[in-house]
Amino acid sequence: MDRVEFIDALNQIEKEKGIDKEVIFEAIETSLVSACKKNFGTSQNIKVVINRETGDVACYAQKEVVEEVEDKMLQISLEDAREINPYFIVGDIIDIEVTPKNFGRISAQTAKQVVVQKFREAEREILYNQYITKEKDIMTGIVQRKERKNVIIQLGKIDAILTPNEQIPTEEYNFMDRIKVYILEVKQSTKGPQIYVSRTHPELVKRLFEQEVPEVHDGTVEIKSIAREAGSRTKIAVYTKDENVDALGACVGQNGYRVNVIVNELHGEKIDVINWSDDPKEFIAAALSPSKVVAVSINEEDQSAKIVVPDHQLSLAIGKEGQNARLSAKLTGCRIDIKSETQARETNFLQEEESVDEAEQVKKAFEDTFEELQEKPQQQNQSMEYEQQEQM
């Protein structure tokens, strides 16, 4: 390849691959300095310059102008310097051409090596820049293989790593399965970008809602908080300032279509969408859905809440293995203690109780004296009356 072909090749690489040819020129010049010193055993300060138009290569020895020369390899006298250019003064650096006769062959070999190296580096950099913008977002990938316990997911031109900790325990990852993953981190390495993804991160659910619900995407509906136990259940609190928009209805969709799309993507993971409220009592009561709440008492100092639910809904409020209560606590940021109406009355659970649904008979039950609390038949009647009101 002659010099003209070399320049044309660099122009082509710059156009097709987006690699700045100036970067390649500078890298070749740097490599040729080392090659020159290695092959010709010089201890001079060498500078190599490539003509950007013709591709011609010149090698220069850089010498400092001094009054008295102590090192001929690095210095030149003021008298000799002014024979080259009368305007030189002490302290200037002069470039004296010292291009070896067979330097063209060495420069061609070096240029080839550098171009290949820079080509690889540039491709890695382009890939990195492409995927770093996807960090903290979701992408659709294709399952490729399993390496030990990791699952390798193809994301376009690069493979991502789904580690065991980020895999949903109930999911199976089969070859060519299309799944959506959350981009946890993009790292640059000598072998190219390394991408770590997740199927368990709560933000995956948030990004899925942004894709499926236009009102969430444009900011009309805001996702205030998410609590997730991947593969099992997620609770998500939504809110809107627009009085004409139903935040919960927008996220659920007609006949549950929108939320069902997300449930299917997560392979059946249950999703509870609730309305967020700036009133902690209302928010906590909503968070315990599908259970109904009779009363809420909040201790702001230790961020805890005492909840009273109907007797027949205690197990529903707590959930299987405590899941509903646990997710509600994560969602609201409060430590939650739940008791049934009967348990609350027997233990004087609430000191300052307040009925959520303003049922007067429930309020009266908490104000009964100790003697009246012993009258179990009366208590049962009051409980039955409350349940009838709920059914109505």
Residue, then its C-alpha position, 0 to 999 in steps of 0.5 A: m500500500d503506497r502513501v496515497e492509498f494509506i491516506d485514502a484508507l484512513n479517510q474511508i475508516e473515518k467515514e464508515k467507522g467514525i474513527d477520527k483519522e487525526v487520532i490514528f495519525e498521532a498514534i502512528e507518530t508516537s509508535l514510530v518514535s519508539a520504533c525509531k529508537k529501537n531500530f536505530g539505537t538513538s538516544q536523541n529526542i525524536k519526533v516523527v511527523i506524518n504529512r496529512e496530505t501526502g502520507d510522507v513520514a519524516c523523523y526529526a531530532q529535537k535539540e535545545v539551543v545552548e551557549e555551550v554544548e554538553d550533550k551533542m545528542l540533545q543540544i546544539s550551539l547557538e552559532d550552529a543553530r543560527e546557521i539554520n535560522p538566524y532568529f534562533i535564541v538560547g532555549d529554543i528547540i530545533d527540529i533537525e531531520v534525521t530520517p533513516k534511509n529504510f525508515g519507510r518499511i518500518s513506518a509501514q509496518t508500524a502504521k499497520q499495527v497501529v491502525v489495527q489497534k486503534f480500530r479495535e479501541a475505537e470500536r470498543e469506545i463506540l460501543y461503550n458510548q452507545y451503551i453507557t447512555k442506556e445505563k439505568d434504563i431497560m432494553t430487550g435482549i435475547v438469551q444466548r447461553k449460560e456460563r456457570k450460573n450467569v445468563i448471557i443476554q445478547l443486546g444488539k452488538i454486545d453480550a450482557i451478563l445476568t448474574p445469579n443475584e439478579q435473576i428471578p428465582t421462578e424464571e427459566y432462561n431458555f435459548m433465544d427467549r426475548i426478555k426485557v432487562y434493566i441495565l445496572e452498570v456499563k463498565q469499560s475494560t480492555k476487552g470492551p464494554q462489560i454490561y451487567v443487567s437485572r431482572t429483579h431490580p424495582e426500577l425494571v417495573k418502573r421503566l415497564f410502566e413508563q413504556e406501557v402507560p403514556e401518562v407515566h411516560d409524559g410525567t402526568v402520572e408520577i410513580k412515588s415509590i415501589a416495593r418489590e419481591a421479584g417473581s412474586r409481588t410488587k406494590i407501586a404507589v402512583y400520584t397525579k396533580d391533574e384532577n382530570v386524570d385517574a392515576l390508578g386507572a391510567c396505570v391499570g388500563q381498561n379491563g386491566y390491559r396495561v398492567n397485564v402487559i407488564v405482568n406477562e413480561l414478568h411471567g405472572e408476577k402480581i402487581d398492586v397499584i395504589n394511590w399515593s397520598d401525602d396523608p400517611k394514614e391514608f397512604i398506609a391504609a391504601a398500601l395494605s390493599p387488598s385488605k381493608v383497614v379500620a384504624v391507623s395510629i402513627n408514631e412519627e418519631d420511630q417511623s412506625a405505624k399500628i394498624v387495625v383490620p377486621d378480624h376476618q381480614l387479618s391473614l389477608a393484611i399480613g399476607k402469605e409469609g408476611q409478604n403483604a405487610r412486608l411490602s407495605a412497610k417497604l412502600t411506605g417507609c414505616r415499620i408496620d404492626i398489624k392486629s385484628e379488631t378483637q386483638a386490638r380491644e383486648t390489648n389496648f393496642l391503640q392509645e390514640e385511635e382514629s377510624v379510617d372509614e368513620a364507622e361510629q360503632v367501631k369508634k365506640a368499641f375503642e372507647d368502651t370501658f374495661e367492664e364493657l370489653q368483658e361483655k363478649p356477646q355485645q362485642q360480637n354483635q358490634s363486630m357483626e354490625y360493622e361487617q354488615q356495613e362493609q358489605m353494604 
